[in-house]
Amino acid sequence: MSKQINVALIGNPNTGKTSVFNALTGLNQKVGNYPGITVEKKEGVCKLPRGVKAHIIDLPGTYSLNASSLDENVVIELLLNKNDKDFPDLAVVVSDVENLKRNLLLFTQIKDLEIPTILVINMADRMAYKGISLDLEYLQEHLKTKIALVSTRKNQGIERLKSLISNYKDLSISHNIDLTEIDKDYFKNLQNTFPNQLIYKLWLVITQDVNFGKTDRNEIDAVANFKTKSKSDLKRLQQKETIKRYQFINDVLKKGQTIDAAQAKDLRMKIDRIITHQVWGYVIFFIILLTIFQAIYDWSSIPMDFIDTTFASLSEWTKNQLPQGTFTSLLAEGIIPGLGGIVIFIPQIAFLFLFISVLEESGYMSRVVFLMDRIMRRFGLSGKSIVPLISGTACAIPAIMATRNIENWKERLITILVTPFITCSARLPVYLIIISLVIPEGRFIGLGYQALTLMLLYLIGFGAAVSSAYLLNKVLKIKSKAFFVVEMPNYKLPLLKNVAITVLEKTKSFVFGAGKIILAISIVLWFLASFGPGDDFKNAEEITFKEYASQNISQEEFQQKVASHKLEHSFIGITGRAIEPAIRPLGYDWKIGIAIVSSFAAREVFVGTLATIYSVGSDEEETIKNRMAGEVNPILGGPLFNFASGISLLLFYAFAMQCMSTLAIVKRETNSWKWPILQLTIMTLFAYIVALIAFQLLK
């Protein structure tokens, strides 16, 4: 039986920690949440020599163990709690060769916890370029650890790292500094009060408002002969601790690291002047976005057409090959069309995540955050708000959770309330199929009308978000002041392996997460569309025969009339007819109404719902796009999905509240139903009014 060890991967943001994680685990990884909280948890398995397996946890990036956010608290609480099933046998601290001094602060803190620790110095391929040389033997001796010099780009040093991990028991657990020297009397008293506890763990509990085991701050304060410190005194001691650590780090690096300033070649500042320019920076960003949206359309059209045709053929084949009955009907008219409604968008979703991943890996996204801070401040937000807003292009749920990094409550609340306006990837399937139906395929200066429309919808969403933020900043009378700090990582060519894993994991998460909902809703919708109450549904053939007895119609047309009559008098038809008066002024029929209501579970369900409704009772091998294009407006005649109703529908989805999961996370993050209910009411009403005006003007 193979042995398993727990390895915690720890490091500052932008040190290449994810690259090291991917190099060790490959595709043997999964993403979830920590129990009870909404912080992302990445873990994977690495096979080591002698049959040993390493369970590797990629902890959230942190600059030190002086926590200022929920993500950093996760790191500290895991390292303090030996009873946690994920408590590490070994800590691997990942540092960046160009920022070694800053990264070593966290390393010395981890060493004080007496956890076996390996130091990874990453991006070693940049040493010659930057004129950096290291005396590894000297560094290992004085840092009391083993060092792996790694370049994930050139796949160097990974085997040595695996060897060091497998021999972790040989590592020293002695400290780099003597913490008690910053206040000997205080720490002597603390140690005497809790003789069986590690002094640095006690210090973290006192200063960080985190718990470990059965010892917490209240218990420490409650000890009768223990002299507690005020918050200002504790802050001064923390500053002394940081100074002492940097004194040690400076002494070690004086001999252990040499930097030839004359040899260092740095184009970063020159590039940054252009990328973050107050005019050209925005032009470049806009061109990049246009290119992305055009590529999403051009590159994905062939695989999308193939998937669409395949699912239509599969549905028809199922009807022809399996015996007639309820199960065959469920499979061919419910499950297959419902799943087809989401699978068709895998190419475009994958390309979207591909481009986002490349922008993040290259270091450009941090420049966008810095660039957009200038705009955000004018609307009552800080640059930190742009991180959730950009994240919202993937999904509003993690984007709203990302607001936890915003210390100021007013800015955080406003960001939470406006983030759902940002076009998320779940809206993308709705946009794409409606745009393909109502926007022509022509081009303007080389850019397709459809890609420009998609770009415009993203800009409309962003415009609605910042405009709402401006209004909320005026309405919410909360005095506040905050500062924005962002680190600019080095530019680097994206690692193909990192990009591939990100695209695969994100797309898989999107498809399977949405797929569960769509499968369940498809089954429910099929049932509601295949059965109905009363004689109108049961006697559909007789009623239809009487109605068209005087007309000479073919058997095929007769069956279509029967299917249409049944659908209209089914449970879903009755429900749709009930809400149709409210949505008819927007240019929608009852089928679109059902799709809108069901898509509150998840936006992408809209397409799956229509695919299911249009498939019930249909014997034709047609794609969902063709069926939507063939729908006729029962009131005005002509195509149901025309330019007026299409634009109305696009605008409705641009402004309406995204989904019930977003609503739930807003409740959780604000700890009140007041804000999500206001959000749902105002956004839905605004979306309805805009869609109404658009249809009435364009029809």
Buried (B, 14 or more C-beta within 10 A) or exposed (E): EEEEBBBBBBBBEBBBBBBBBBBBBBEEBEBEEBEEBBBBBBBBBBBBEEEBBBBBBBBBBBBBBBBEBBBBBBBBBBBBBEEBEBBBBBBBBBBBBBBBBBBBBBBBBBBBBBBBBBBBBBBBBBBEEBBBEBBEEBBBEBBBBBBBBBBBBEEBBBEBBBEBBBBBEEBBEEBBBEBBEBBEEBBEBBBEBBEEBBBBBBBBBBBBEBBBEEBBBEEBEEEEEBEEBEEEEBEBBBEBBBEBBBEBBEEBBEEBBEBEEEEEEEEBEEBBEEBBEEEEBBEBBEEBBBEBBBBBBEBBBEBBBEBBBBBBEBBBEBBEEEEEEEEBBBBBBBBBBBBBBBBBBBBBBBBBBBBBBBBBBBBBBBBBBBBBBEBBEEBBBBBBBBBBBBBBBBBBBBBBBBBBBBBBEBBBBBBBBBBBBBBBBBBBBBBBBBBBBBBEEEEEEEBBBBBBBBBBBBEBBBEBBBEBBBEBBEEBEEEBEBEBEBEBBBBBEBBEBBBBBBBEBBBBBBBEBBBEBBBEBBBBBBBBBBBBEEEBBBBBBEBBEEEBEEEEEEEEEBBBBBBBBBBBBBBBBBBBBEBBEEBBEBBBBBBBBBBBBBBBBBBBBBBBBBBBBBBBBBEBBBBBBBBBBEBEBEEEEEBBBBBBBBBBBBBBBBBBBBBEBBBEBBBEBBEEEEBBEEBBEBBBEBBBEBBBEBBEEBE
